Amino acid sequence: MTPVVLLMLGCSAMMAHAQALETEDLEAFLEVTGFDVALESIRLSADAAPQMLGLQAEDFGSEWKRLVSEVFETDLMHDMALDILGKTLTETQLEHASGFYASDLGKRLVVVENSSHMVEEDGLKSESGGQIIEGLKSIGSPRVAILERLNRASGSEETSLRSIQEVQIRFLMAAAGAGVIELQMDEPDLREAMRSQEAELRTNLRQSALEGAAYTYQAFSDDEMVAYAKALEDPKMIEVYNLMNAVQYEIMANRFEAVADRLRVMQPSQDL
């Protein structure tokens, strides 16, 4: 287990009590919760890698698409998730989350969440979700508060904040180690620099999450959203979401490190 998983889980005790689960049970868990699609969508974050180096994916031409298809290969990420979940997910947690997402409401939620995960057009969710939020606020709708509660229940803001920082640090350190870039600061200084930007990042993540929720769940009623928030607030579901978030970001960080190594081969460091 790498540092980001331990950071996001904070649950060594839970890991110690995790029971060995059958592969078919884990496969069913990935499908019923929609986590398999969430893992596949990690590849959509790939273009952020060159941007962290001050470049664009287009700078690498057709080679970039090939790199992404190989490094962010779906079956590879799927197997990584099974490996981590097999060591951490308990039978009780699996049954609790699967039970909710196998319900009528749960199934419908997974359908729209899967669709939302795979939206590739830049700004679509943000723009559409932003317009929805503006409309809701203009009529004083309680919907905005419900969506904010939903996001708090999923732990998305704090999880995203810490995980984005960790992914960036691991990627930059890997890129420096591969000779792709030359860092002007060591890791502690890099972490401190990122901490100084936390307030702005937190605000942006909160707004992005709200817009995303408004876009994703627009076909659901307020009562259904309240029911979903209550389900996510259950302690067992919180444990499951902490774990799934940790697994997702660990795989993202791992794949970004692989990208750093491949960039060293794709383009000489002096050209970067």
N, C-alpha and C positions, 0 to 999 in steps of 0.2 A: 504494500500500500504506500502510495506516495504522499508527501506532505499535504497536498490540497485536499485529498480525501479525508485525512484525519482532521484537517482544519475545519472542513465543512460539516463533518459528522459530529465531532466532539463526543464520540460514543464508543470508546474502546470497550466499555462494559457490555454494550449491546452486541458488539462484534464477538466478544468472548462467548456469548450465549447463543450466537446464531447457529441454527441447525442446518445440516447439509440438506439441500433441497434437490429434488430430481430436476434434470434439465428440462423435461417437458413441462414441469410446473413453472419454471422460470420463463420458458418460452410463452406459456399461456399468460403469465403476468405481464410480460412486455406487450403482448397484443391487446389484452383487455384494458390496460391502462393507457394505451397509446404511446407508451414509452419507446417502443421500437421506432415509431415515426419521429419522435423527438430526437432520438439518436441519429437517425438518417439526416435530419435537418442540420446537424452540426456542420456538414460540408458547406452550408450556405454562409457560414462565418469565415470561410477560408480567405476571402478577399481582404479581410482585415489584417492578415499577416503582412503583405507588402506595405500596407498603409502605415503600420507601426514602424517601418523602416524608411518612411518618406517616399514610398514608391506606389505604383498602381499595378494591379494584376496584368493590365495590358502591356506593361513594360517587358513582360516575359513572353509575349506573343502566344502562339498556340501551345507552347510547352506548359503554360500555366494550367490549362484545362486537363492536360494529361497528368500533371502532378496532383491536382486536386482529386481526380478520379482514382488515383492509386493510393495516396496517403489517407484520404477520407473514404476509403472503400467501405461500403455498408456492412458487408459480412464481417469484416475485421472489427469494426466498432461494435457490432452486435455481439461478437464473441468476447470482446473485452468487457462489455457490460455483464454478460452472463458469468464471467469469471469473478468479477467483483461482487455481484449480487449473490452468487453462490456462497461467498464467504461472509456476507454481512446481513442479508435479508432473512428474517425469521419467518417461520411458518405462520405465526400469528399475524404478523404484519402483512404478509402476502394475502392471507385469507381476508383480512379486513379491507384492504384496498381493492382487491379483486371483487369482493362482494358489492361494494358501492358502484364500481364502474361496470359491473354486469347488470345493474338495475336499468330500468328504462331511461331515467334521467342520465345516469352515468354513460350509457351507450351513446346517447345523443350528444353529450358533452365531448366525448372522445372523437366523434365524427368531425365536429367543428374545430376542435383543437388540432387534430391531425391536419386538417385543411389549412389552418392558420400557420402551423409550423412550417409548411412547405411553400408559403408565399415567397416568391423570389423577386418580385418587382420592388425595387427600392422605394421606400416611402409610402407604399400603398396602405399598409396598416396604420402608419402614423397619420397620414393625411385623412383617411376615411374615419379613423378612430377619433382624431382631433375634431372633426366636424360633428361627429355624434356627441362628443363631450360638450362642445359649445352649445349645441341644440338643447341638451339636457339641462345645462346650467341656466339657459335663457328662460326655461319654464319652471325652474326651481324643482326639478325632479329629484327624488331620493335615490335615483339610480346611481348617481356618481358616488355617493357615500357607500352604497352596496358594493360597487366595483372596487372601491378602495379597501373595503373590508375583505373582499375576496383576495385581493393581492397581498394584504397583510397576512391572511391565513395561509397562503402558499409560501410565505417567506421569501418571495421573489426578489424584493429590493435588497435586503441585506446579503442574501446568497449571491445575487448577481454582482453586487459591489465587491465583496471579498474575492469571488471567483475570477472576475474580470482582471482584478489586480494581479492575482496569482498567475493567471494564464499569460498576461503581458510580461510579467517578470520572468517566468520560465522560458517564454519564447525569446525574449531579448537576451537572456543569459545564454541560451542555446545558440542563438545567432552569433553572439560574441565568441562563444567557444568554437564555433565552426569557422570563424574568420570571416563571416559575412559582414559584420559591422565591428566597429571599435567603440566600446562604451567609454564614456567620459567619467563614469562614476561606478563604484562597486555596488554590490547588491544591497547592503544596508542603506546607502544613500539613495538608491533607486526606490526602495520601499518608502523611505521618508518623503521623497518627492511625490510619490503617488498619494501618500496620506494627506499631503498638503492640498491635493485637488479633490479630496473626498466629498466635500460639501456640494460642489458643482456637479460631480458625477452622480451623487445620490439624487439630486433634484432632477437631473436628466433621466435617470433610470425610473424614478417614480412617475414622471410624466409619460415616458415611453410605455411603461407597464399599464398605466391607466388607459392610454390610447389603444394599446393592444387588446386589453380586455373588452373595451367598448366595441371594437371591431369584431372580435372573435365571438362574443356572446350576444350580439345584437338581436338574434332571433328568439332569445329566451326571456321569459317574464321575470319581473322583479322577485316574485315568490320563489321561482326556480333558482335564481342567483343567491337568494338568502339561504335556501336549502343547501346549495353547493358550498357556500361559505361555512355553514355549520358543519358540514361533513369534513371540510379541510381543517377545521378548528379542533377536531377530535385528536387527542394526544397520539393515538396510534397512527392516524393519517399524517400528523406532523412528522413523526419518525420516518414514515415512508417517503414523504416529500423531501425531507432533509437528505435522506439516502439517495434518492433519484437525482436530486440537484447535484449532490457531490459526485456521483458517478458520471453524470453528463459533463461536468466541468473538468473532471479528471481526464476523461477521454479527450476532451477538447485540448487541454494543455499538452497531453501526450502527443496528439497529432500535430499541434503547432510546433512542438520540439522536432518532430520528424520533418516538418516543412523547412525549418531552419537548416537542418542537415542537407536537405535536397537543394536549397537555394545556393549553398556553397558550390555545388556541382554545376548548377544551371547558369550562374553568372559569377565571374571573378570578383573577389571582394573589393579590388581597387576600383571597379566600375560602380560599386555601390556607395 
